[in-house]
Amino acid sequence: MDLQRANKSGISFMLTIMNFLQFAVWGAYLTSMGRYLGNIGLGENIGWFYSMQGLVSIFMPALMGIIADRWVPAQRLYGFCHLMAGLSMIATALYGASAGNEVQFPVIFLLYGLSVAFYMPTLSLSYSVAYNGLSKAGLDTVVAFPPIRVFGTVGFIITMWFVDIMGFQTDHRQFLTSGILSIVLFAYSFALPHCPVTKNSEKKSMVDALGLQAFSLFKQRKMAIFFIFSMMLGVSLQITNGFANPFIFSFSSDPAYADTFGVQHSNILISLSQISETCCILLIPFFMKRFGIKKVMLIAMFAWMLRFGLFGLGNPGGGVWLFVLSMIVYGVAFDFFNISGSLFVDKVVDPSMRSSAQGLFMLMTNGIGATLGTLGAQAIINHYTHPMPFNGDVLTVGDWQTCWFIFAAYAFVVAVAFAIVFRPKEKDIKM
């Protein structure tokens, strides 16, 4: 009995380390990359770098999922992907170091894109490894996994803080940090529990293998509306990750704000969003039972409006409390939509199609929606702002307030339209 308990604790600890490192890799650059790109004169292309995550999410996770199911154990493929992601990210850092302010967009974008293409599949592969390990140890994944996953957000926050405190926000070393952590995770993958491949002689069509049968859900008016609005709200997902840091740093050109904590440590300020995200997960069961899926999703949509609007109203000085409120609201905006949306899919879709339907939900939000959102936001920001050299840095200055208000207005319109158009049956609303 004690041996069995020790084995369960060991698996949980092992998977906790994996999740910590998994998201630490991402946190090293996700919220600060825009600051670095602006600093080397690529501020007008920030949206392309963030849209790459959405573009590769359309096909790479599905492709790697097929390989893991049929030929290569998931934990081995997971390690290989991190090796390739890490080497590509280190190459990105080395190129940035050697080129300085003469970085060429095609070169750094290609190197970064290769890294992201191999990193994004590791998100789903990490879930496969975790669920497999917990199930083998006789643990209930629903109960055991959430506390493990929380440490992923902790890892994300810690590398955000590390990059901020070490002064890496404006240079290539944030990529180097991420790449080194990926290599560490590659080495660590050899200690992860084995995941067997599926030895099923039954041949599946390519449509089945890629989970494309989920697109048949568009024949149902209710689901078609839901997925379309998921894509429309997905537009908001990466905007602040890409542009919040350059926006806050732009205040350094104003002597009244140049020495404020927010300007000097914008990554730490932004990390309040991830802390809020961790806390808001705990609120979802109460809100789901009390208000139902539609109202919870509406809360998320109006929270996105507040997220953007508060950025437009705040500043790093006396108005920093508005920034803090925006960070707190982010947890509601992100968690309430993503988790309640996935629960809705799980509840109304036939069990035989649940995994495919969840993949379609992710495709519409983090794939198509996030890609359109970052590119659209980039076009708006390019119109209202411009680069300005300042004390050896390049700031993105201009009418940021109008940009944030446009994003807020978009979220408001989507929320109102969703409230009017989306009318699921009562059994689908209540959990």
C-alpha positions in Angstrom: 0.0 0.0 0.0 2.8 2.4 0.9 4.7 1.4 -2.2 1.6 2.1 -4.3 1.1 5.5 -2.7 4.8 6.3 -3.2 4.4 5.3 -6.9 1.4 7.7 -7.3 3.3 10.5 -5.6 6.3 9.9 -7.8 4.3 10.0 -11.0 2.5 13.2 -9.9 5.8 14.9 -9.0 7.4 13.8 -12.3 4.5 15.2 -14.3 4.5 18.4 -12.2 8.1 19.0 -13.3 7.2 18.4 -16.9 4.3 20.9 -16.8 6.4 23.5 -15.0 9.1 23.3 -17.7 6.6 23.0 -20.5 5.1 26.4 -19.9 8.3 28.0 -18.6 9.6 27.5 -22.2 6.7 29.6 -23.4 6.7 32.2 -20.7 10.3 33.2 -21.5 9.3 35.0 -24.6 5.5 35.1 -25.2 4.8 38.4 -23.4 8.1 40.1 -24.1 8.9 39.1 -27.7 7.0 42.1 -29.0 9.2 44.5 -27.0 12.4 42.9 -28.5 11.0 43.0 -32.0 10.1 46.6 -31.7 13.5 47.4 -30.3 15.2 46.0 -33.4 12.9 47.8 -35.8 10.5 45.0 -36.5 7.6 46.5 -34.6 5.4 46.5 -37.7 5.8 42.7 -38.0 5.0 41.7 -34.4 1.6 40.3 -35.5 3.2 37.9 -37.9 5.3 36.3 -35.1 2.3 35.8 -32.9 0.1 34.6 -35.8 2.7 31.9 -36.5 1.4 30.1 -33.4 -2.1 30.0 -34.8 -0.9 29.0 -38.3 1.1 26.0 -37.2 -1.7 25.0 -34.7 -3.9 24.3 -37.7 -1.9 21.3 -38.8 1.1 20.4 -36.6 -0.7 19.1 -33.5 -2.9 16.8 -35.7 0.1 15.5 -37.6 2.2 14.8 -34.5 -0.9 13.3 -32.9 -1.2 10.7 -35.7 2.5 9.9 -35.4 2.2 9.4 -31.6 -0.9 7.2 -32.0 0.6 5.0 -34.7 4.4 4.9 -34.7 6.3 6.8 -32.0 5.5 6.7 -28.3 4.1 10.1 -27.2 6.9 10.7 -24.6 9.6 10.1 -27.2 7.9 12.3 -29.8 7.4 14.9 -27.1 11.1 15.0 -26.3 12.1 15.1 -30.0 9.8 18.1 -30.6 11.4 19.9 -27.7 14.8 19.1 -29.0 14.0 20.6 -32.4 12.1 23.6 -30.8 15.0 24.3 -28.5 17.7 24.1 -31.2 15.7 26.4 -33.5 15.1 28.9 -30.7 18.7 28.9 -29.8 19.5 29.5 -33.4 17.1 32.4 -33.4 18.9 33.9 -30.4 22.3 33.4 -31.9 21.2 35.1 -35.1 19.7 38.0 -33.1 23.0 38.3 -31.2 25.1 38.4 -34.3 22.9 40.7 -36.4 22.1 43.2 -33.6 19.9 45.9 -35.0 20.5 44.7 -38.6 18.2 41.6 -38.1 16.5 40.6 -41.3 12.8 39.8 -40.9 12.8 36.7 -43.3 15.7 35.0 -41.4 14.6 35.5 -37.8 11.0 34.7 -38.8 12.0 31.4 -40.4 14.1 30.4 -37.4 11.4 31.4 -34.9 8.7 29.8 -37.0 10.6 26.4 -37.0 10.8 26.5 -33.2 7.1 27.3 -32.8 6.1 24.7 -35.3 7.7 22.0 -33.1 6.7 23.6 -29.8 2.9 23.9 -30.3 2.4 20.1 -30.7 4.1 19.6 -27.4 1.1 21.2 -25.7 -1.3 18.4 -26.7 1.4 15.7 -26.4 2.1 16.8 -22.8 -1.6 16.1 -22.0 -1.3 12.7 -23.6 1.8 11.9 -21.5 0.2 13.1 -18.3 -3.1 11.4 -18.7 -1.4 8.1 -19.7 1.0 8.3 -16.6 -1.8 9.1 -14.2 -4.1 6.4 -15.5 -1.3 3.8 -15.3 -0.8 4.8 -11.7 -4.5 4.3 -10.9 -5.2 8.0 -10.4 -8.3 9.8 -11.4 -7.2 12.3 -14.1 -10.1 14.7 -13.4 -9.0 15.0 -9.8 -5.2 14.6 -10.1 -4.4 16.6 -13.2 -5.6 20.2 -12.4 -3.2 20.6 -9.4 -0.4 19.4 -11.7 -1.4 21.8 -14.5 -1.4 24.8 -12.2 2.4 24.4 -11.9 2.6 25.0 -15.7 1.2 28.5 -15.1 3.7 28.9 -12.2 6.5 28.0 -14.6 5.2 30.5 -17.1 5.2 33.3 -14.5 8.6 32.5 -13.1 10.3 32.7 -16.5 8.4 36.0 -17.2 9.9 37.4 -14.0 13.3 36.0 -14.8 13.4 37.6 -18.2 12.2 40.9 -16.7 14.6 41.0 -13.7 17.6 39.9 -15.8 17.0 42.6 -18.4 16.3 40.2 -21.3 13.0 41.9 -22.4 14.7 44.0 -25.0 17.1 41.5 -26.4 17.7 38.0 -27.9 18.5 36.3 -24.5 14.8 35.7 -23.9 14.9 33.3 -26.9 18.1 31.7 -25.5 16.4 31.1 -22.2 13.5 29.4 -23.9 15.7 27.3 -26.1 17.8 26.1 -23.1 14.7 25.1 -21.2 13.5 23.1 -24.2 16.7 21.2 -24.3 16.4 20.5 -20.6 12.9 19.2 -21.2 14.2 17.0 -24.0 16.6 15.4 -21.6 13.9 15.1 -19.0 11.6 13.3 -21.4 13.6 10.1 -21.1 12.4 9.9 -17.5 8.7 10.2 -18.4 6.4 7.2 -18.3 6.1 5.1 -21.4 3.1 5.8 -23.7 2.2 2.8 -25.9 1.3 3.2 -29.6 -2.1 2.0 -30.8 -1.7 -1.5 -32.3 -4.9 -1.4 -34.2 -5.0 -3.1 -37.6 -8.2 -1.3 -38.6 -7.5 1.2 -41.3 -8.8 4.7 -40.8 -9.5 7.2 -43.5 -7.5 10.3 -43.6 -10.7 12.2 -42.6 -11.0 10.1 -39.5 -7.2 10.3 -38.7 -7.2 14.1 -38.8 -10.5 14.4 -36.9 -12.1 16.2 -39.9 -15.4 14.5 -39.3 -16.0 17.1 -36.6 -16.7 19.6 -39.4 -20.0 17.8 -39.9 -21.1 19.7 -36.8 -21.5 22.8 -38.9 -24.6 21.2 -40.3 -26.2 21.9 -36.9 -27.3 25.6 -36.7 -26.5 25.7 -32.9 -23.0 24.3 -33.3 -22.2 26.4 -36.4 -23.1 29.5 -34.6 -21.1 28.4 -31.6 -17.9 27.7 -33.6 -18.2 30.9 -35.6 -18.4 32.9 -32.5 -15.6 30.9 -31.0 -13.5 32.1 -33.9 -14.6 35.7 -33.5 -13.7 35.7 -29.9 -10.5 33.9 -30.6 -9.5 37.1 -32.4 -8.9 38.6 -28.9 -6.7 35.8 -27.5 -3.2 36.9 -28.5 -3.6 40.7 -28.8 -2.3 41.6 -25.3 0.4 38.9 -25.4 1.8 40.6 -28.5 1.3 44.3 -27.8 0.8 44.9 -24.1 4.6 45.0 -23.4 5.5 47.4 -26.3 2.5 49.6 -25.3 3.5 49.9 -21.6 7.2 50.4 -22.5 6.2 53.3 -24.9 5.4 55.4 -21.7 9.2 55.6 -21.1 9.3 58.5 -23.6 7.3 60.5 -21.1 9.4 61.7 -18.1 6.4 61.5 -15.9 6.3 57.7 -16.3 9.8 56.7 -17.4 10.9 55.5 -13.9 7.6 53.9 -12.8 7.6 50.2 -11.9 5.2 49.4 -14.8 7.6 50.7 -17.4 10.8 49.3 -15.8 9.2 45.9 -15.1 6.3 45.6 -17.5 6.7 41.8 -17.7 6.1 41.5 -14.0 3.1 43.7 -14.2 1.7 41.7 -17.1 2.3 38.5 -15.1 -0.6 39.4 -12.9 -2.7 38.2 -15.8 -1.4 34.7 -15.4 -1.8 34.8 -11.6 -5.4 35.8 -12.2 -5.8 33.1 -14.7 -4.7 30.5 -12.1 -7.2 31.8 -9.5 -10.2 32.1 -11.9 -10.0 28.4 -12.8 -11.3 27.8 -9.2 -14.3 30.0 -9.8 -15.6 28.2 -12.9 -17.5 25.3 -11.2 -19.6 27.8 -9.1 -20.4 30.1 -12.1 -21.2 27.2 -14.4 -23.7 25.7 -11.9 -25.1 29.1 -11.0 -25.4 30.8 -14.4 -25.0 28.1 -17.1 -22.8 28.0 -20.1 -24.3 30.9 -22.2 -24.1 33.5 -19.4 -20.6 32.4 -18.4 -19.4 32.8 -21.9 -21.1 36.2 -22.1 -19.2 37.2 -18.9 -16.0 36.2 -20.7 -16.8 38.3 -23.7 -17.6 41.4 -21.7 -14.5 40.7 -19.7 -12.5 41.0 -22.9 -14.1 44.4 -23.6 -12.9 45.5 -20.1 -9.5 44.0 -20.6 -8.9 46.2 -23.7 -10.8 49.2 -22.4 -8.9 49.4 -19.2 -5.6 49.4 -21.1 -6.8 52.3 -23.1 -7.8 54.3 -19.9 -4.7 53.4 -17.8 -1.1 54.5 -17.5 1.9 53.3 -15.5 1.6 56.2 -13.0 -1.5 57.2 -11.2 -3.6 55.1 -13.5 -1.6 51.9 -12.9 -4.6 50.5 -10.9 -6.5 50.4 -14.2 -3.7 48.2 -15.6 -3.9 46.0 -12.6 -7.7 45.7 -13.0 -7.1 44.7 -16.6 -4.8 42.0 -15.5 -7.3 40.7 -13.0 -10.1 40.7 -15.6 -7.9 38.7 -18.0 -8.3 35.6 -15.8 -12.1 35.8 -16.3 -11.8 36.6 -20.0 -9.5 33.8 -20.8 -10.6 31.0 -18.5 -14.4 31.5 -18.6 -14.4 31.3 -22.4 -11.9 28.6 -23.0 -13.0 26.2 -20.3 -16.8 26.8 -20.5 -16.6 26.5 -24.3 -14.8 23.2 -24.1 -17.4 22.0 -21.5 -20.2 23.0 -23.8 -18.6 21.0 -26.6 -18.1 18.0 -24.3 -21.8 18.1 -23.2 -23.6 18.5 -26.5 -21.4 16.5 -28.9 -21.7 12.7 -29.4 -19.1 10.8 -27.4 -17.6 9.3 -30.5 -16.8 12.8 -31.8 -15.7 14.5 -28.6 -12.0 14.6 -29.2 -12.4 15.8 -32.8 -14.9 18.4 -31.7 -12.5 19.7 -29.0 -9.8 19.9 -31.7 -12.2 21.9 -33.9 -12.9 24.2 -31.0 -9.1 24.8 -30.6 -8.7 25.2 -34.3 -11.4 27.9 -34.5 -10.1 29.8 -31.4 -6.3 29.4 -31.2 -5.8 28.7 -34.8 -7.9 30.7 -37.2 -9.3 33.2 -34.7 -6.0 34.1 -33.0 -4.2 34.3 -36.4 -6.8 36.8 -37.8 -6.7 38.7 -34.6 -3.0 39.3 -34.3 -2.7 40.3 -38.0 -5.8 42.5 -37.7 -4.5 44.1 -34.5 -1.1 44.7 -36.2 -2.8 46.6 -39.1 -4.7 48.8 -36.6 -1.6 49.5 -34.5 0.5 50.2 -37.6 -2.1 52.8 -38.6 -2.2 54.6 -35.3 1.4 54.3 -34.1 4.9 54.6 -35.4 8.5 53.6 -34.3 10.6 56.3 -32.5 14.2 55.9 -31.5 14.7 56.8 -27.9 17.8 56.4 -25.7 19.2 53.5 -27.7 15.8 51.7 -27.9 13.0 51.9 -30.5 9.6 52.7 -29.0 6.2 52.2 -30.6 4.5 55.5 -29.9 1.3 57.1 -31.1 -2.4 56.8 -30.4 -2.5 53.6 -28.5 -5.7 54.6 -26.7 -7.7 54.5 -30.0 -6.3 51.0 -30.7 -7.4 49.6 -27.4 -10.8 51.2 -27.7 -11.2 49.6 -31.1 -10.4 46.2 -29.7 -12.8 46.8 -26.8 -15.6 47.9 -29.2 -15.0 44.7 -31.2 -15.3 42.5 -28.1 -18.5 44.4 -27.2 -20.1 43.9 -30.6 -19.3 40.2 -30.5 -20.8 39.8 -27.1 -24.0 41.6 -28.0 -24.3 39.5 -31.2 -23.7 36.3 -29.3 -26.4 37.1 -26.8 -28.9 37.7 -29.5 -28.0 34.9 -32.0 -26.8 32.0 -29.8 -29.9 30.4 -28.3 -29.1 26.8 -27.2 -31.8 24.6 -25.6 -32.3 24.8 -21.9 -30.7 21.4 -21.4 -27.5 22.7 -23.1 -27.4 25.9 -21.0 -27.5 24.3 -17.5 -24.7 22.0 -16.3 
